[in-house]
Amino acid sequence: SKVIVMTTDLVMDSIMIRMYDSMHSKKGVWPALKKANQASGIEEIQIYRFGNRLMMMIRIPEGTDMAKMDSLYVGADPMVAEWGKLMSSFQRALPGVDSSQKWVEMKLIHHYLDGEYIH
C-alpha cells in the first residue's frame, strides 16, 4: 500500500478546535465518511493535531488512481460534500498556498525502515 501525508491549519479559535476534535472522534464522525472511505478503497486515515496544525496520513492500495478514488469518495453519499464544506470552515490555508486549497501533500524527505534508510 501507499501512504500520503497531508497538512493544513485550523483557525486559531479554541472552541472551533475542540469542536473539530469532537467531530473527528469515533462518536462524532458522520456515518457518510465511513461509507466514502470504504467505497473509495481508503485503507486507513489518521489525523494528528498540535495546536492548530493538522497532519493527516492516508493509506491506500498501491497504484490507486487518485482521480477515481476522489470521485468514488465524494460520490458515495451526498453528505460527504456537506462534511467537506463544514470542515473547510474550520480550516485555513497554509501560508503561501492558494486560499481555496486547504490540505496540501507533504514531501517525504526521510524514511528509515527495518534497519535501512529507504529515502
C-alpha positions in Angstrom: 0.0 0.0 0.0 0.9 3.7 -0.4 0.9 6.4 2.3 0.0 10.0 1.6 0.7 12.6 4.2 -1.0 16.0 4.1 -1.2 19.1 6.3 -3.3 22.1 7.0 -4.1 24.5 9.8 -7.2 25.1 11.8 -8.5 28.6 12.5 -7.0 29.9 15.8 -10.1 29.5 17.9 -10.0 27.2 20.9 -13.8 26.5 20.7 -13.6 25.6 17.0 -10.6 23.4 17.6 -12.4 21.5 20.3 -15.4 21.1 18.0 -13.1 19.9 15.2 -11.6 17.3 17.5 -15.0 16.2 18.7 -16.3 15.8 15.1 -13.3 13.5 14.3 -13.9 11.3 17.4 -15.3 7.8 17.0 -18.8 9.0 18.0 -18.6 12.4 16.2 -17.6 11.5 12.7 -20.6 11.2 10.3 -21.5 7.7 9.0 -21.2 9.0 5.4 -17.5 9.3 5.9 -17.1 5.6 6.7 -19.2 4.8 3.6 -17.0 7.0 1.5 -13.8 5.5 2.8 -15.0 2.0 2.0 -16.3 2.9 -1.4 -13.1 4.6 -2.4 -10.7 2.0 -1.2 -9.1 4.0 1.6 -7.4 1.6 4.0 -6.6 3.9 6.8 -6.7 7.5 7.8 -5.0 9.1 10.9 -5.2 12.8 11.8 -2.8 14.3 14.3 -3.1 17.8 15.8 -0.6 20.0 17.5 -2.2 23.4 18.5 -4.0 24.4 15.3 -1.7 22.4 12.9 -3.1 19.2 11.5 -1.3 16.3 9.8 -3.3 13.5 8.0 -1.9 10.2 7.0 -3.9 8.2 4.4 -3.1 4.6 3.4 -4.4 3.5 0.0 -3.7 0.5 -2.2 -0.6 0.8 -4.3 -1.3 2.0 -7.9 -4.6 3.7 -6.9 -6.0 6.1 -9.5 -6.3 9.2 -7.3 -8.9 10.9 -9.5 -11.1 7.8 -9.5 -10.6 7.4 -5.7 -11.7 11.0 -5.1 -14.7 10.6 -7.4 -15.8 7.4 -5.6 -15.2 9.1 -2.2 -17.3 12.2 -3.0 -20.0 10.2 -4.8 -20.5 7.7 -2.0 -23.0 9.9 -0.2 -24.4 13.5 -0.6 -23.4 14.2 3.0 -19.7 13.8 2.1 -19.8 17.2 0.2 -21.6 18.8 3.2 -18.9 17.4 5.6 -16.2 18.9 3.3 -17.9 22.3 3.3 -18.3 22.3 7.1 -14.7 21.1 7.7 -13.4 23.8 5.3 -14.9 26.4 7.6 -12.7 25.1 10.5 -9.5 25.1 8.3 -7.3 27.8 6.8 -4.8 27.6 4.0 -1.2 27.4 4.9 0.9 30.5 4.2 1.9 30.5 0.5 -0.8 28.1 -0.5 -3.8 29.1 -2.7 -6.6 30.0 -0.2 -9.0 27.6 -2.0 -6.8 24.7 -1.1 -6.7 23.6 2.5 -5.0 20.3 2.7 -1.6 20.1 0.9 0.5 17.0 0.4 3.8 16.8 2.3 7.0 15.7 0.6 8.8 12.6 2.1 12.3 13.6 3.0 13.4 10.8 5.4 12.4 7.2 5.7 14.0 4.6 7.9 12.5 1.1 8.0 13.8 -2.2 9.5 17.5 -1.1 9.7 17.6 0.6 6.3 17.3 4.1 5.1 14.7 3.9 2.2 14.7 7.6 1.3 
